């Protein structure tokens, strides 16, 4: 089948939930991908920040092949070694004590909220409300849509589940004013990814943690996009001098293999048997892959590389900003970076990059996002920047 045939088939078969980029990818290696016509692309979308080690990393492929020949799936009523190895690695390298595995970031955040609500019922006189932020993104389930502080995601599905209060991000006073006897938790992204790569003040999360400690409520960090080395440390909370009570993970944890997790401190780990579960969560196949990916990240200090190359990338983008007056802002930490414009040109820019062999993410009508694999090099960044510069020039002429 030709590329057009595959894309026509998609139109006939799939629910219309996403506007796809007109390319059919069939193969990937490292930071590169190839379409069904054999054309090569530099991939700076990284599976929406999931491909932490790039396409088909050998360490993950080897782990999958070995585990697939041994034990693919069994229910969590039985002990399995890959699950326990991954749990130990996460606990040893974080500030948290207990782990639950699931399949996605939405499930990880759902589980985190359920645990906080259970804590509220048992320890906070039945408190159940969770304070979240505007421009956040916590997942696509109904409850996480309510938690997500963006009306474009919420309005199609009203009435939404109750119990979520959305307030201004990076504003501790807004959290204080929203807190009541019904509040059991505050849940935030350390850096808002889907909302625009919005970076808070350096002391914001410390203030939030202090308020949660003062009120005895649970401090949740959604590190689905910022975790697994993406922002330059293994977990973003390490850069802000805080320790969450509960943390949600997914995306880069499996380096492209679908896995989610939430971790909790001992004092808030109040679930009893039967109060939460997942059929596929933490099965041996995905845990073996995630263990291999996470161990490689840690053993090879990949987050430090992400920090170094990310700083290099941001500096180069700032130089581009001086050349193109319609670029208004460069925002980023590690290899989670956004480029914002003073007009709605993101779609045109995406297609101009695509035609030149660079994959980027349209974040908003006036912004694009870069989430390359954490193993990206300065040389590959330079090649991407050359393409981006030409695409920006084309976009400027087309205005």
Secondary structure, DSSP 4 states (H G I P E B T S, - for coil): --HHHHHHHHHHHS-S-----S--EEEEEBTEEEETT--EEEE-SHHHHT-TT-BT-HHHHHHHHHHHTT-----TTS--HHHHHHHHHHHHTSS--EEEEESSHHHHHHHHHHHHHHHHHHHSTT--EEEEEBT----SSHHHHHHSB-HHHHGGGPSPPS-EEEE-TT-HHHHHHH--TTEEEEEE-SEETTTT-EEPPTTHHHHHHHHHHHHT-EEEEE-TTTTTTTTSSSSGGGGTT---SEEEE-GGGGTTS--EEEEE-GGG----TTSS--SSTT-HHHHHHHHHHHHHHHHTTHHHHHHHHHHHHHHHHHHHHHH-TTEEEEEEETTEEEEEESSS-HHHHHHHHHHTTEE-EEEETTEEEE---TT--HHHHHHHHHHHHHHHHHHHHH-
